């Protein structure tokens, strides 16, 4: 998955380590800084994991096509909750992260 932009950079989590691993592995976000710092970034901006209840309204824009995204989610045991076609030959797939946050992943139609 090739993430380009994320509308919110503060991610609420009950377990910050679990959330970090999910966002790193499932959304393929790069780690920045030293190995021990455990920081992730998207579009050159760092994400912050904070204690708090799950939220909706996260939008992650990616370069990938729908078939690639569907397979990637399947490989990571993440269910797609909703699919919506959007303007400009785009598709939005709603998933839930490890903390219950709803994330809409917008990619390209095949």
C-alpha positions as CSV (number, residue, x, y, z in Angstrom):
1,X,0.0,0.0,0.0
2,X,1.3,3.4,-0.9
3,X,-0.1,6.0,1.4
4,X,-0.1,9.7,0.2
5,X,-2.2,11.7,2.7
6,X,-4.1,11.3,5.9
7,X,-6.6,13.9,7.1
8,X,-6.0,13.4,10.9
9,X,-2.6,12.8,12.4
10,X,-3.7,12.1,16.0
11,X,-4.9,8.5,16.4
12,X,-6.8,7.5,19.5
13,X,-5.9,4.1,21.0
14,X,-6.5,1.9,24.0
15,X,-3.2,0.1,23.3
16,X,-0.7,2.4,21.6
17,X,1.7,-0.5,20.7
18,X,-1.0,-2.5,19.0
19,X,-2.2,0.6,17.1
20,X,1.3,1.4,16.0
21,X,1.8,-2.1,14.7
22,X,-1.5,-2.0,12.8
23,X,-0.9,1.3,11.1
24,X,2.7,0.4,10.3
25,X,1.9,-3.1,8.9
26,X,-1.6,-2.7,7.4
27,X,-1.3,0.8,6.1
28,X,2.4,0.4,5.3
29,X,3.4,3.7,6.9
30,X,7.1,4.3,7.1
31,X,8.9,4.6,10.4
32,X,10.8,7.8,10.9
33,X,13.6,8.5,13.4
34,X,15.6,6.0,15.4
35,X,14.4,2.4,15.6
36,X,13.6,2.8,19.3
37,X,11.5,5.9,18.8
38,X,8.6,4.1,17.1
39,X,7.3,7.0,15.1
40,X,5.3,6.8,11.9
41,X,4.7,9.4,9.2
42,X,2.6,10.0,6.2
43,X,3.2,12.9,3.7
44,X,6.2,14.0,5.9
45,X,4.0,14.5,8.9
46,X,4.3,12.4,12.0
47,X,1.4,10.5,13.5
48,X,0.6,10.7,17.3
49,X,-1.1,7.9,19.1
50,X,-3.0,9.1,22.2
51,X,-5.2,7.5,24.8
52,X,-8.8,7.8,23.9
53,X,-12.0,6.3,22.5
54,X,-12.3,5.2,18.9
55,X,-13.2,7.8,16.3
56,X,-14.6,7.9,12.8
57,X,-13.7,10.3,10.0
58,X,-10.2,9.2,9.1
59,X,-9.4,9.4,5.4
60,X,-6.3,7.8,4.0
61,X,-5.5,8.5,0.3
62,X,-3.4,5.9,-1.4
63,X,-2.0,5.3,-4.9
64,X,-3.1,1.7,-5.1
65,X,-5.9,0.2,-7.2
66,X,-8.9,-1.5,-5.6
67,X,-7.9,-5.1,-6.4
68,X,-4.6,-4.6,-4.7
69,X,-6.2,-3.0,-1.7
70,X,-8.8,-5.7,-1.4
71,X,-6.0,-8.4,-1.5
72,X,-3.8,-6.5,0.9
73,X,-6.7,-6.2,3.5
74,X,-7.5,-9.9,3.0
75,X,-3.8,-10.8,3.6
76,X,-3.9,-8.8,6.8
77,X,-7.2,-10.2,8.0
78,X,-8.9,-6.8,7.8
79,X,-12.6,-6.8,6.7
80,X,-13.9,-4.1,4.4
81,X,-17.0,-2.7,6.1
82,X,-18.2,-0.6,3.2
83,X,-17.3,0.1,-0.5
84,X,-18.2,3.3,-2.3
85,X,-17.4,4.5,-5.8
86,X,-16.3,8.2,-5.9
87,X,-15.9,10.8,-8.5
88,X,-12.7,10.8,-10.6
89,X,-12.5,7.0,-11.0
90,X,-11.8,6.5,-7.3
91,X,-13.1,4.0,-4.7
92,X,-13.5,4.3,-0.9
93,X,-13.1,1.3,1.3
94,X,-14.0,1.6,4.9
95,X,-12.1,-0.5,7.4
96,X,-11.6,-0.6,11.2
97,X,-8.2,-0.4,12.7
98,X,-7.1,-2.4,15.8
99,X,-8.6,0.2,18.1
100,X,-12.0,0.5,16.5
101,X,-11.3,3.7,14.6
102,X,-13.0,3.8,11.2
103,X,-10.7,4.6,8.3
104,X,-11.8,5.3,4.8
105,X,-9.1,4.3,2.4
106,X,-9.5,6.0,-1.0
107,X,-7.7,4.4,-4.0
108,X,-8.2,4.0,-7.7
109,X,-10.8,1.9,-9.4
110,X,-9.3,-1.0,-11.5
